[in-house]
């Protein structure tokens, strides 16, 4: 059918335009399906997503209400992404949307919808697989954006509606949900009626929270990433807010709740002070007198001899 069109579909500009049109249809559709699925699984079905989480507490289980707020923030960012997808005019923005994160984001929204269904059905192995695929897709999209379409202050809308939502979306499976679903699959949980067994799986939980947050802390320090800092801090708070928690896990998440914003502020101040020192530079002292044997000041021409006889005749 494409060959019958009176245009050259092999031309790069035409192919780019067609790819953008496909994304303008598929991205809002995938987001709508994602939102609709989670709303049904949250407000219509019983037990809902939060109830299933309460049935399987673990050493790293987050507070459902805080995760719900985090997901709403991701949705708001993706709505802005869809608006930018339609209204974008800059070639750099279009390249970032098409080649940077277009189709991985579409598939990630589908995977999140499938995860919600699997979680409701308590098919935790399928839930873990969906979260793992989502994690790989979002990790790939963020790496491509960082390398080939790096955020810049010249295009603030790209930073706000492309880079920020994709990075926050990545923290959803990476920060806690993939590991939590894996813990439930492996049986590292306890019965809600037996809170005395809350220490089950504490050391795997400690290792997961420590590893993920150390990586996040390095990213916050080296890149001064506000979105990563805010998302990681919120996820850490959601973990220690859900009680009871074994002491090693509780200590780690509370520590990184404080460390992430502190590291961001310290790194920003350090870069600002270094930049100010470079702008000021060393003070240039005037050269010594011995560099000018004539005794005149630096840069002044020597006095010229005047022929008095020729001057007065």
Wavefront OBJ file of the C-alpha trace (Angstrom):
o trace
v 0.000 0.000 0.000
v 2.843 2.392 0.836
v 4.333 1.806 -2.637
v 1.111 3.085 -4.283
v 1.362 6.495 -2.610
v 2.410 9.381 -4.920
v 5.399 10.149 -2.662
v 8.851 8.701 -2.274
v 8.607 6.781 0.986
v 12.305 5.926 0.819
v 13.284 9.573 1.258
v 14.714 10.192 4.778
v 12.479 13.226 5.410
v 9.352 11.289 4.436
v 10.329 8.319 6.583
v 10.963 10.631 9.543
v 7.570 12.279 9.060
v 5.773 8.919 8.895
v 7.593 7.706 12.012
v 6.540 10.863 13.869
v 2.910 10.400 12.791
v 2.939 6.792 14.020
v 4.275 7.894 17.390
v 1.659 10.658 17.610
v -0.961 7.910 17.439
v 0.689 5.041 19.318
v 2.127 6.965 22.284
v -1.136 8.570 23.538
v -2.930 5.275 22.869
v -0.436 3.287 24.967
v -0.595 5.891 27.747
v -4.397 5.799 27.721
v -4.408 2.002 27.964
v -1.855 2.181 30.779
v -3.931 4.696 32.750
v -7.223 2.886 32.133
v -5.793 -0.478 33.186
v -4.349 0.847 36.431
v -7.537 2.750 37.267
v -9.641 -0.389 36.798
v -7.185 -2.449 38.840
v -7.193 0.201 41.586
v -10.777 1.483 41.842
v -12.953 -1.265 40.347
v -11.467 -4.633 41.221
v -11.351 -6.065 44.715
v -8.729 -6.804 45.950
v -6.968 -3.958 44.154
v -3.274 -3.344 43.516
v -2.655 -1.937 46.992
v -4.495 -4.787 48.682
v -2.340 -7.367 46.885
v 0.772 -5.554 48.110
v -0.535 -5.687 51.688
v -1.139 -9.429 51.345
v 2.547 -9.995 50.525
v 4.671 -7.736 52.747
v 8.434 -8.020 52.357
v 11.551 -6.311 53.631
v 11.456 -3.805 50.728
v 7.711 -3.440 50.094
v 6.819 0.235 49.512
v 3.799 2.128 50.785
v 1.066 1.766 48.111
v -0.268 5.320 48.469
v 3.166 6.867 47.900
v 3.780 4.672 44.858
v 0.362 5.780 43.547
v 1.419 9.442 43.856
v 4.667 8.620 42.046
v 2.751 6.942 39.192
v 0.434 9.960 38.873
v 3.523 12.189 38.525
v 4.814 9.902 35.753
v 1.460 10.142 33.968
v 1.473 13.944 34.169
v 4.958 14.013 32.657
v 3.871 11.686 29.879
v 0.880 13.902 29.055
v 3.349 16.739 28.525
v 5.441 14.372 26.408
v 2.436 13.624 24.175
v 1.690 17.361 23.772
v 5.312 17.991 22.807
v 5.099 15.078 20.381
v 2.318 16.869 18.517
v 3.577 20.460 18.766
v 7.325 19.962 18.316
v 8.931 21.948 15.502
v 12.652 21.803 16.235
v 14.572 19.097 14.324
v 16.579 18.166 17.436
v 13.378 17.580 19.406
v 11.904 15.434 16.657
v 15.082 13.344 16.496
v 14.974 12.786 20.252
v 11.320 11.754 20.082
v 11.698 9.429 17.103
v 15.134 7.885 17.583
v 15.660 8.424 21.278
v 12.672 7.133 23.195
v 9.676 6.786 20.878
v 8.930 3.080 20.577
v 10.585 1.970 23.865
v 8.202 4.278 25.743
v 5.195 2.861 23.855
v 6.184 -0.718 24.711
v 6.970 0.259 28.322
v 3.426 1.609 28.757
v 2.032 -1.678 27.452
v 4.291 -3.632 29.820
v 3.074 -1.577 32.764
v -0.538 -2.371 31.864
v 0.311 -6.084 31.615
v 2.113 -5.863 34.965
v -1.008 -4.466 36.654
v -3.124 -7.326 35.288
v -0.551 -9.943 36.331
v -0.311 -8.378 39.814
v -4.082 -8.483 40.264
v -4.132 -12.134 39.175
v -1.251 -12.801 41.604
v 0.802 -14.217 38.720
v 3.992 -12.892 40.271
v 6.414 -14.582 37.888
v 4.650 -12.937 34.940
v 4.613 -9.669 36.884
v 8.375 -9.879 37.396
v 8.930 -10.608 33.704
v 6.824 -7.596 32.684
v 8.730 -5.330 35.075
v 12.045 -6.722 33.811
v 11.117 -5.996 30.176
v 9.934 -2.523 31.199
v 13.236 -1.928 32.983
v 15.284 -2.937 29.923
v 13.194 -0.762 27.576
v 13.412 2.329 29.778
v 17.096 1.812 30.499
v 17.785 1.627 26.754
v 15.724 4.760 26.068
v 17.487 6.758 28.801
v 20.956 5.688 27.640
v 20.178 6.655 24.031
v 18.810 10.019 25.168
v 21.852 10.661 27.329
v 24.407 9.772 24.635
v 22.839 10.987 21.394
v 20.272 13.568 22.565
v 21.786 14.983 25.734
v 19.687 17.457 27.746
v 20.601 21.092 27.216
v 19.393 24.403 28.615
v 18.812 25.616 25.048
v 15.758 23.317 24.848
v 14.100 23.398 28.306
v 10.882 21.788 27.050
v 12.868 18.734 25.954
v 14.339 18.459 29.430
v 10.957 18.901 31.137
v 8.821 16.647 28.931
v 11.231 14.099 27.426
v 14.167 13.514 29.747
v 12.377 14.042 33.084
v 9.384 11.692 32.507
v 11.615 8.974 31.021
v 14.000 9.154 33.959
v 11.222 9.086 36.548
v 9.566 6.185 34.716
v 12.867 4.277 34.840
v 12.995 4.660 38.627
v 9.604 2.931 38.979
v 10.915 -0.584 38.185
v 14.564 0.115 38.997
v 14.040 1.785 42.367
v 11.907 -0.863 44.032
v 9.117 -2.530 42.034
v 11.162 -5.049 40.043
v 13.024 -6.201 43.148
v 9.818 -6.291 45.210
v 8.016 -8.413 42.619
v 11.047 -10.714 42.480
v 11.011 -11.057 46.279
v 7.329 -12.036 46.190
v 8.052 -14.557 43.418
v 10.866 -16.114 45.441
v 8.776 -16.284 48.607
v 10.786 -13.690 50.560
v 7.642 -12.422 52.270
v 5.727 -13.074 55.459
v 2.070 -13.427 56.326
v 0.301 -10.158 57.238
v -0.882 -11.845 60.453
v 2.687 -12.702 61.494
v 4.601 -9.403 61.682
v 7.153 -11.042 63.974
v 8.647 -12.626 60.840
v 9.370 -9.260 59.219
v 13.130 -9.951 59.216
v 12.702 -12.599 56.493
v 14.804 -11.557 53.494
v 16.370 -8.607 55.293
v 19.886 -9.091 53.921
v 18.810 -9.496 50.269
v 16.662 -6.408 50.810
v 19.609 -4.571 52.323
v 21.807 -5.498 49.336
v 19.192 -4.411 46.789
v 18.479 -1.062 48.430
v 22.150 -0.354 48.990
v 23.162 -1.221 45.417
v 20.389 0.715 43.684
v 20.831 3.801 45.839
v 24.629 3.865 45.594
v 24.283 3.914 41.799
v 21.670 6.647 42.109
v 23.865 8.671 44.456
v 26.762 8.558 41.975
v 24.441 9.773 39.219
v 23.166 12.609 41.416
v 26.715 13.699 42.308
v 28.254 13.475 38.832
v 25.310 14.794 36.800
v 23.490 16.888 39.427
v 20.288 15.174 38.313
v 17.313 16.809 40.059
v 14.762 14.336 38.688
v 16.748 11.285 39.779
v 17.336 12.851 43.203
v 13.647 13.612 43.762
v 12.432 10.233 42.453
v 14.982 8.189 44.405
v 14.287 10.142 47.597
v 10.538 9.597 47.223
v 10.976 5.862 46.634
v 13.244 5.524 49.676
v 10.640 7.347 51.760
v 7.923 5.022 50.455
v 9.951 1.996 51.593
v 10.628 3.111 55.166
v 7.073 4.474 55.492
v 5.652 0.966 55.081
v 6.159 -0.789 58.427
v 7.393 -3.002 59.926
v 10.836 -2.980 58.321
v 13.981 -4.885 59.353
v 16.609 -2.589 60.831
v 19.273 -2.952 58.059
v 16.788 -2.028 55.309
v 15.240 0.767 57.376
v 18.662 2.246 58.088
v 19.703 2.195 54.425
v 16.576 3.832 53.025
v 16.492 6.515 55.734
v 20.177 7.235 55.139
v 19.689 7.667 51.386
v 16.556 9.747 51.908
v 18.918 12.274 53.494
v 21.957 11.636 51.291
v 20.335 12.171 47.880
v 19.257 15.814 48.385
v 22.376 16.579 50.430
v 24.629 15.257 47.662
v 22.730 17.286 45.051
v 23.134 20.520 46.990
v 26.820 19.846 47.772
v 27.636 18.918 44.172
v 25.867 22.008 42.821
v 27.710 24.300 45.252
v 31.040 22.688 44.396
v 30.534 23.211 40.655
v 29.391 26.797 41.230
v 32.439 27.623 43.347
v 34.813 26.084 40.797
v 33.187 28.038 37.991
v 33.438 31.278 39.971
v 37.112 30.642 40.677
v 37.783 30.062 36.982
v 35.961 33.259 35.999
v 37.899 35.309 38.543
v 41.319 33.882 37.614
v 44.701 34.823 39.127
v 45.610 38.495 39.645
v 48.101 39.735 37.012
v 50.992 41.660 38.630
v 52.927 44.372 36.702
v 56.391 43.327 35.433
v 59.533 44.257 37.361
v 61.504 47.408 36.503
v 64.549 45.410 35.423
v 62.555 44.219 32.413
v 62.610 47.875 31.210
v 66.200 49.202 31.324
v 65.190 52.676 30.154
v 63.440 53.258 33.443
v 60.128 54.203 31.768
v 56.873 52.532 32.543
v 55.879 49.322 30.768
v 54.485 49.843 27.271
v 55.847 53.486 26.943
v 58.038 54.349 23.960
v 61.608 55.656 24.726
v 62.249 59.431 24.434
v 63.389 60.637 20.991
v 66.596 62.747 20.628
v 65.952 66.210 19.229
v 68.470 68.059 17.021
v 68.443 71.562 18.569
v 70.513 73.149 15.764
v 68.043 71.960 13.150
v 65.142 73.103 15.336
v 66.379 76.691 15.854
v 68.199 77.089 12.538
l 1 2 3 4 5 6 7 8 9 10 11 12 13 14 15 16 17 18 19 20 21 22 23 24 25 26 27 28 29 30 31 32 33 34 35 36 37 38 39 40 41 42 43 44 45 46 47 48 49 50 51 52 53 54 55 56 57 58 59 60 61 62 63 64 65 66 67 68 69 70 71 72 73 74 75 76 77 78 79 80 81 82 83 84 85 86 87 88 89 90 91 92 93 94 95 96 97 98 99 100 101 102 103 104 105 106 107 108 109 110 111 112 113 114 115 116 117 118 119 120 121 122 123 124 125 126 127 128 129 130 131 132 133 134 135 136 137 138 139 140 141 142 143 144 145 146 147 148 149 150 151 152 153 154 155 156 157 158 159 160 161 162 163 164 165 166 167 168 169 170 171 172 173 174 175 176 177 178 179 180 181 182 183 184 185 186 187 188 189 190 191 192 193 194 195 196 197 198 199 200 201 202 203 204 205 206 207 208 209 210 211 212 213 214 215 216 217 218 219 220 221 222 223 224 225 226 227 228 229 230 231 232 233 234 235 236 237 238 239 240 241 242 243 244 245 246 247 248 249 250 251 252 253 254 255 256 257 258 259 260 261 262 263 264 265 266 267 268 269 270 271 272 273 274 275 276 277 278 279 280 281 282 283 284 285 286 287 288 289 290 291 292 293 294 295 296 297 298 299 300 301 302 303 304 305 306 307 308 309 310 311 312 313
